[in-house]
């Protein structure tokens, strides 16, 4: 799982070992350091589920704002110029979908490795 943030994390990987997932964090502070932190799998699953709920809430906010029920219809209408000034929300919605997909892939990888 890769992400960029203000916390200077460049890369995060999860490695399964027994009941713990080891969180490998590559931190760039002029030089690169690798830190491994043991985290219970249940805690990480709960955090991922919480993040997924947040993403769904944010997706719903965008759709309610534009009075749409279907995200694909909203994205299509925004792309085709049917909705004026919807570009920023369409970009945000696409980003939310990408984050959701990344979390689903992470959960799938955890289940495969069990």
C-alpha distance (Angstrom), angle and dihedral (degrees) to the residues before:
residue distance angle dihedral
X1 . . .
X2 3.78 . .
X3 3.75 126.3 .
X4 3.75 140.1 154.4
X5 3.75 122.4 -138.4
X6 3.76 142.6 156.8
X7 3.82 87.7 -97.5
X8 3.81 89.4 75.7
X9 3.80 94.5 -119.5
X10 3.77 109.6 150.8
X11 3.76 102.1 179.4
X12 3.78 138.2 7.0
X13 3.79 125.4 -168.2
X14 3.77 129.6 -179.3
X15 3.81 118.3 -145.0
X16 3.81 120.2 -170.5
X17 3.79 120.1 -133.8
X18 3.81 121.1 162.2
X19 3.80 110.3 -53.5
X20 3.79 93.0 -22.2
X21 3.74 131.4 77.4
X22 3.74 112.8 -147.7
X23 3.73 112.8 -138.0
X24 3.81 111.2 -147.3
X25 3.78 110.7 -162.2
X26 3.76 121.8 -171.7
X27 3.79 107.9 -155.5
X28 3.76 121.0 -168.3
X29 3.78 114.5 -151.5
X30 3.77 100.2 151.9
X31 3.80 86.7 -61.3
X32 3.79 128.3 44.1
X33 3.79 121.9 -108.9
X34 3.78 127.7 -178.3
X35 3.78 116.5 -144.5
X36 3.80 123.6 -174.3
X37 3.79 118.7 -158.1
X38 3.82 122.5 -176.0
X39 3.79 111.3 -133.8
X40 3.78 127.2 176.8
X41 3.76 111.2 -109.0
X42 3.80 91.5 -132.0
X43 3.80 90.9 58.5
X44 3.80 93.1 50.3
X45 3.80 91.2 46.9
X46 3.79 89.7 51.6
X47 3.80 91.2 49.3
X48 3.81 91.6 49.2
X49 3.81 90.9 48.9
X50 3.80 90.3 49.6
X51 3.81 90.6 50.6
X52 3.82 90.1 48.8
X53 3.81 90.8 53.0
X54 3.81 89.3 50.1
X55 3.81 90.7 50.7
X56 3.81 91.9 50.4
X57 3.81 90.0 50.1
X58 3.81 90.9 51.1
X59 3.81 91.4 48.0
X60 3.80 89.6 51.0
X61 3.81 91.3 50.2
X62 3.80 91.5 56.2
X63 3.80 92.8 46.8
X64 3.81 93.3 47.4
X65 3.81 90.6 48.3
X66 3.81 89.8 58.0
X67 3.84 95.3 34.4
X68 3.80 94.5 -117.2
X69 3.78 129.6 138.3
X70 3.80 97.2 -172.2
X71 3.81 117.9 63.3
X72 3.81 91.7 -161.5
X73 3.81 91.3 54.6
X74 3.81 90.4 48.3
X75 3.82 92.1 49.5
X76 3.79 91.1 46.9
X77 3.81 93.5 49.5
X78 3.81 91.9 45.5
X79 3.81 90.7 49.7
X80 3.80 93.1 48.5
X81 3.81 92.3 49.6
X82 3.80 94.9 -113.9
X83 3.80 89.7 126.3
X84 3.78 114.9 56.8
X85 3.81 115.4 -138.0
X86 3.82 94.2 2.9
X87 3.80 94.9 118.9
X88 3.82 96.4 98.0
X89 3.80 92.7 47.9
X90 3.81 90.8 46.8
X91 3.82 90.2 52.4
X92 3.81 90.3 47.8
X93 3.81 91.0 48.7
X94 3.80 92.0 50.1
X95 3.82 89.1 49.9
X96 3.83 90.6 50.4
X97 3.81 89.6 51.7
X98 3.80 90.7 50.1
X99 3.80 91.0 51.6
X100 3.80 90.6 47.8
X101 3.80 91.3 51.1
X102 3.80 91.2 49.3
X103 3.80 90.9 53.2
X104 3.82 92.1 47.1
X105 3.81 89.3 52.0
X106 3.79 90.5 49.5
X107 3.81 91.7 52.0
X108 3.81 90.7 46.1
X109 3.80 90.8 52.0
X110 3.82 90.6 50.9
X111 3.80 91.2 51.5
X112 3.81 92.7 47.7
X113 3.80 92.3 52.0
X114 3.82 93.1 53.2
